[in-house]
Amino acid sequence: MVTSGRQWAVSAEPVRWFERVSWWEAQRRMPRGLSRVDVEVLQVQVRLGSNPKSALTTMTLVRDGLGGSWRLRESVADAA
């Protein structure tokens, strides 16, 4: 995985779940092209580069319902 020019190595099996989209809180109608009301979320633990001793970072990724691409919701570096 590459973000902001950095290469990340996945260190653990990703955790996947679905969340309900509350589109009605921000809009009066369901957005065009949105064929579902759930979004796919992945939580991935990664290390910077190929150094097995680098600190773990937990990233939460959300799949874009329209384009199918992933966007970073949150990134938390473990304090080690």
C-alpha positions in Angstrom: 0.0 0.0 0.0 1.4 3.5 -0.9 0.1 6.7 0.6 1.7 10.2 0.4 4.7 8.7 -1.3 5.3 6.2 1.5 5.2 2.5 1.1 3.4 0.5 3.9 3.6 -3.2 4.5 0.4 -4.9 5.9 1.4 -6.6 9.2 -1.9 -8.3 10.2 -5.0 -9.7 8.6 -7.4 -6.8 7.8 -10.7 -6.5 9.7 -13.7 -5.8 7.5 -17.2 -4.6 8.4 -20.1 -2.6 7.0 -21.6 0.6 8.4 -25.0 2.3 7.7 -24.7 5.6 5.8 -26.9 8.3 7.4 -27.4 10.2 4.1 -30.7 11.6 5.3 -28.9 13.7 8.0 -27.1 15.8 5.3 -29.5 15.6 2.3 -33.2 15.4 1.6 -32.8 12.7 -1.1 -30.5 9.7 -1.5 -27.5 10.8 -3.6 -27.7 9.8 -7.2 -25.7 6.7 -8.0 -25.8 5.5 -4.4 -27.3 2.0 -4.8 -26.8 1.0 -1.2 -27.0 2.5 2.2 -24.0 0.6 3.7 -20.4 1.3 3.2 -17.5 -1.2 3.5 -14.8 -0.4 6.1 -11.4 -2.0 6.5 -9.1 -1.6 9.5 -5.5 -2.5 8.6 -2.3 -2.6 10.7 0.7 -1.6 8.7 4.4 -0.8 9.2 6.3 1.8 7.3 8.6 0.2 4.6 10.0 -3.2 5.0 11.5 -2.7 8.5 9.8 -5.3 10.8 10.8 -3.2 13.8 9.0 0.0 12.7 6.0 1.0 14.8 2.6 -0.3 13.8 0.0 2.2 12.4 -3.7 1.3 12.4 -5.5 2.7 9.3 -9.2 2.8 8.8 -10.2 2.8 5.2 -13.7 3.4 3.7 -14.8 2.3 0.2 -16.2 5.0 -2.0 -19.7 3.9 -3.0 -19.6 5.6 -6.4 -16.1 4.9 -7.7 -15.2 1.9 -5.7 -11.9 3.4 -4.5 -10.7 3.5 -0.9 -10.2 6.7 1.2 -8.4 7.0 4.5 -10.8 7.8 7.3 -8.3 7.7 10.2 -4.7 6.8 10.9 -3.4 6.1 14.4 0.3 5.4 15.1 0.9 3.1 18.0 3.0 4.6 20.8 6.0 2.3 21.2 
